[in-house]
Each structure stands twice: as C-alpha cells, then as structure tokens.
C-alpha cells in the first residue's frame, strides 16, 4: 500500500460548519472506514480532548462515520496501528508535536501513513505532514523535543497562508517575511496553503486541490504561484 492523505489548510471556511466544505471529499477518502481515530492533542483554544473529539464526532456523523479519540485507548501506538482511518485536527503545533513525541506516537503514525492508512490533517495536523514543523504560525507554548515531523511530503507547509494587505497599517511581519527568515537558515521548500485549499496525496503524487493557488517558496528564488491541480511531487 502507499500514502493516502488529505492535507488541508483549515478545518472550516468562514461562516461554514466544522469540516463541511471537505465532507464530500472525506466521504470518498474514508469510504472503507467505519471508525476514524482522532488525535486531539493540538487542543485549539485549550479545548479538552473529550470536547474536541465530540466536535469532530458531530462532523463525521454527517457522513456516517464514528469517531474515537486516541486518549480513549490504553496504548496509543496500538490504537494507531489498528486504526481504519486517522484524523489529526488543528490547534497548536508545538503542543501537538510535543504530545506525539511524549506518547511515542510520531514514528508509529509515520509508519502506518506511509503504508496506506487514510489520513486527514487540518492546520496543525497538516503541519506535521511536512519535514519539520518550523513554518507553523503558532506560539511555542510548550517545548517539543524535536521540530522533525512525519516527513510524508518532501517540503514544509504554512497553513492559513495570508497574502500581505498593502492597505494595512499593521507593521508586523507578513507570512512571506517569516518564510524568508526560515530560508535564511534552511533549504526546505515551503508551500503556503490558502484557506480552502488542500493537498491530495496518493502514493508519491501530490496534487493541489481547491479553487485557489498556493504560494511556493524556495531558498534564493522568487516565490511562485502554483495553480490548482498542480503536481507538487516535483519538489522532491
């Protein structure tokens, strides 16, 4: 078997219900799964694992899927190995990565996903699909033992990518500025995924989906706009 991933910038579009814009895709993606294993470690706004899992359960119920939180299992690695499908939600990437390492889940998760277990990641759950988590937008609220993540795609992501607003009087750094700072020290390409865009990964093929372009940053090169349906496996 080979990789079967949906790596999405966001869980919700403005004004829409949780995961609604992706549900038609998810119905196909998880068609052979009765139960989805949910990894709630990123805890957006400090939500509890239990409440986060309930929220996800309500969304997946719309396509007839049951959701179990990984925290409900005694052995997290075995839960990952036996999962029919896996979803890692958004929140804080530093917290997510710290918890995956603390609970010895990072390698187990990488192994099953490289071997074909269907996976959905949104936001922080997408950040961890890249080579490292260093291009997250999140505050370092905890200290993970490593920035190295799942390495399922040969580049890094910046979910929720925002273009600079030329009319704004805000003097803080733009996303593009921060990614350029990253490239002062690192050679890894970075893909800025705008809201409503996702990557469809089947084996070694990585296709940009959604209606918007994604912005590709490479060290010492001018950023490039990638059209929907672009094949990003060329970034190897």
C-alpha positions as CSV (number, residue, x, y, z in Angstrom):
1,X,0.0,0.0,0.0
2,X,1.1,3.6,-0.4
3,X,0.2,7.0,1.1
4,X,-3.4,8.2,1.0
5,X,-3.6,11.6,2.6
6,X,-5.7,14.8,2.6
7,X,-3.6,17.7,3.9
8,X,-5.9,20.7,4.4
9,X,-5.1,24.3,5.3
10,X,-8.1,24.6,7.6
11,X,-11.0,22.7,9.2
12,X,-13.6,25.4,8.5
13,X,-14.2,28.1,5.9
14,X,-15.5,31.5,7.0
15,X,-19.2,31.1,8.0
16,X,-19.3,27.3,7.5
17,X,-19.7,24.4,9.9
18,X,-16.7,22.4,11.0
19,X,-15.3,20.3,8.1
20,X,-18.4,21.0,6.0
21,X,-16.5,22.1,2.9
22,X,-14.4,18.9,2.8
23,X,-17.2,16.4,3.7
24,X,-17.8,15.3,0.0
25,X,-14.1,14.5,-0.3
26,X,-13.9,12.8,3.1
27,X,-16.9,10.5,2.2
28,X,-14.8,9.1,-0.6
29,X,-11.5,9.3,1.2
30,X,-12.7,7.3,4.2
31,X,-15.2,5.1,2.3
32,X,-13.8,1.9,3.7
33,X,-13.6,3.1,7.3
34,X,-16.4,2.7,9.8
35,X,-14.4,4.4,12.6
36,X,-11.9,7.3,12.5
37,X,-9.2,7.6,15.1
38,X,-9.0,11.2,16.1
39,X,-5.8,12.8,17.6
40,X,-6.9,15.8,19.6
41,X,-3.5,16.8,21.0
42,X,-3.3,20.2,19.4
43,X,-6.3,21.5,21.6
44,X,-7.3,24.8,19.8
45,X,-8.1,27.5,22.4
46,X,-7.3,24.9,25.1
47,X,-10.3,22.7,24.4
48,X,-10.2,19.4,26.3
49,X,-9.5,16.1,24.4
50,X,-13.1,15.0,25.2
51,X,-14.8,18.1,23.9
52,X,-12.7,18.3,20.8
53,X,-13.5,14.7,20.0
54,X,-17.2,15.3,20.4
55,X,-17.0,18.2,18.0
56,X,-15.2,16.1,15.4
57,X,-17.7,13.2,16.0
58,X,-20.6,15.5,15.1
59,X,-19.0,16.4,11.8
60,X,-18.1,12.9,10.8
61,X,-21.6,11.6,11.8
62,X,-22.9,13.6,8.7
63,X,-21.1,11.0,6.5
64,X,-21.9,8.0,8.7
65,X,-18.6,7.7,10.5
66,X,-17.9,7.0,14.2
67,X,-15.0,8.9,15.8
68,X,-12.8,7.6,18.7
69,X,-10.3,9.8,20.4
70,X,-6.8,8.4,20.8
71,X,-6.9,9.4,24.5
72,X,-9.7,6.7,25.0
73,X,-7.2,3.9,24.4
74,X,-4.7,2.5,26.8
75,X,-1.9,2.0,24.3
76,X,-1.7,4.9,21.7
77,X,0.7,3.1,19.4
78,X,-1.6,0.1,19.1
79,X,-4.6,2.3,18.5
80,X,-2.7,3.9,15.6
81,X,-1.6,0.6,14.2
82,X,-5.2,-0.8,14.3
83,X,-6.9,2.4,13.0
84,X,-9.0,2.2,9.9
85,X,-8.6,5.9,9.3
86,X,-6.9,8.8,11.2
87,X,-7.6,12.5,11.6
88,X,-5.3,15.0,13.4
89,X,-7.1,18.3,14.0
90,X,-5.8,21.8,14.2
91,X,-4.7,23.9,17.2
92,X,-1.2,24.5,18.5
93,X,1.5,22.7,16.5
94,X,4.1,22.9,19.3
95,X,1.7,21.2,21.7
96,X,0.7,18.6,19.1
97,X,4.3,17.7,18.3
98,X,5.3,17.6,22.0
99,X,2.5,15.2,22.7
100,X,3.2,12.9,19.8
101,X,6.8,12.6,21.0
102,X,5.8,12.2,24.6
103,X,3.4,9.4,23.8
104,X,5.7,7.7,21.4
105,X,3.3,8.2,18.5
106,X,5.4,10.1,15.9
107,X,7.1,7.0,14.4
108,X,4.0,4.8,14.7
109,X,2.0,7.4,12.9
110,X,4.5,7.9,10.1
111,X,4.7,4.1,9.6
112,X,1.0,3.5,9.2
113,X,0.5,6.5,7.0
114,X,3.4,5.5,4.7
115,X,1.7,2.1,4.4
116,X,-1.7,3.4,3.3
117,X,-3.9,4.2,6.3
118,X,-6.2,7.0,5.1
119,X,-5.3,10.3,6.8
120,X,-6.8,13.7,7.2
121,X,-4.8,16.6,8.6
122,X,-6.0,20.2,9.1
123,X,-3.9,23.1,10.2
124,X,-1.6,21.7,12.9
125,X,-2.5,18.2,11.7
126,X,-1.2,19.3,8.3
127,X,1.9,21.0,9.6
128,X,3.2,17.7,10.9
129,X,3.0,16.1,7.4
130,X,6.0,18.1,6.3
131,X,9.7,17.5,7.0
132,X,9.6,19.8,10.0
133,X,7.1,22.0,11.9
134,X,9.3,25.1,11.7
135,X,7.0,27.0,9.4
136,X,3.9,26.9,11.7
137,X,2.2,30.2,12.6
138,X,1.8,29.1,16.3
139,X,3.3,30.3,19.5
140,X,5.8,28.0,21.2
141,X,3.6,27.4,24.3
142,X,5.4,24.1,25.1
143,X,8.9,22.8,24.2
144,X,8.9,19.7,21.8
145,X,12.0,17.5,21.9
146,X,12.4,17.9,18.1
147,X,11.0,20.0,15.2
148,X,11.2,17.0,13.0
149,X,7.8,15.7,12.0
150,X,6.2,12.9,9.8
151,X,8.1,13.6,6.6
152,X,5.2,12.4,4.4
153,X,5.7,15.1,1.8
154,X,9.2,16.5,0.7
155,X,8.6,20.1,1.8
156,X,7.1,22.1,4.7
157,X,3.7,23.8,4.9
158,X,2.4,27.1,6.0
159,X,-1.3,26.5,6.5
160,X,-3.7,29.5,6.6
161,X,-1.3,31.4,4.4
162,X,-2.2,35.1,4.1
163,X,-1.1,37.5,1.4
164,X,0.2,40.9,2.5
165,X,-2.5,43.5,2.7
166,X,-1.0,46.5,1.0
167,X,-3.7,48.8,2.5
168,X,-3.0,47.7,6.1
169,X,-1.2,49.9,8.6
170,X,-0.1,46.9,10.6
171,X,3.7,46.9,10.9
172,X,4.2,43.3,11.9
173,X,5.9,40.7,9.7
174,X,4.0,39.2,6.8
175,X,3.9,35.4,6.3
176,X,6.2,35.9,3.3
177,X,8.7,37.7,5.5
178,X,8.7,34.9,8.1
179,X,9.2,32.3,5.4
180,X,12.1,34.3,4.0
181,X,13.6,34.3,7.5
182,X,13.2,30.5,7.6
183,X,15.1,30.3,4.3
184,X,18.0,32.3,5.7
185,X,18.9,29.1,7.6
186,X,17.0,26.2,5.8
187,X,16.8,24.9,2.3
188,X,13.5,23.1,2.6
189,X,10.8,24.4,0.2
190,X,7.7,25.8,1.9
191,X,4.2,25.8,0.4
192,X,1.8,28.5,1.6
193,X,-1.7,26.9,1.6
194,X,-4.5,29.4,1.5
195,X,-7.9,28.8,3.2
196,X,-10.0,26.2,1.4
197,X,-7.0,24.5,-0.3
198,X,-5.7,21.1,0.3
199,X,-3.2,18.5,-0.9
200,X,-4.4,15.2,-2.2
201,X,-1.6,12.7,-1.7
202,X,-1.8,9.3,-3.4
203,X,1.4,7.4,-3.2
204,X,4.2,9.7,-4.5
205,X,1.7,12.0,-6.3
206,X,0.9,15.3,-4.5
207,X,-1.9,17.3,-6.2
208,X,-3.1,20.8,-5.1
209,X,-6.9,20.9,-4.7
210,X,-9.4,23.6,-4.2
211,X,-10.1,26.8,-6.1
212,X,-7.1,28.9,-5.0
213,X,-3.4,29.0,-6.0
214,X,-0.8,28.1,-3.4
215,X,2.4,30.1,-2.9
216,X,5.6,28.2,-3.2
217,X,8.8,29.4,-1.6
218,X,12.3,28.1,-2.3
219,X,15.5,29.3,-0.9
220,X,17.1,32.2,-3.0
221,X,14.2,32.0,-5.6
222,X,11.3,34.3,-6.3
223,X,8.1,32.9,-4.8
224,X,5.9,31.1,-7.3
225,X,2.1,30.7,-7.6
226,X,1.0,27.1,-8.1
227,X,-2.3,26.6,-9.9
228,X,-5.0,24.2,-8.6
229,X,-4.3,20.6,-9.9
230,X,-0.5,21.3,-9.9
231,X,1.6,18.2,-9.2
232,X,3.8,19.1,-6.3
233,X,5.7,15.8,-6.2
234,X,8.2,17.6,-8.5
235,X,9.6,19.3,-5.3
236,X,11.5,16.1,-4.4
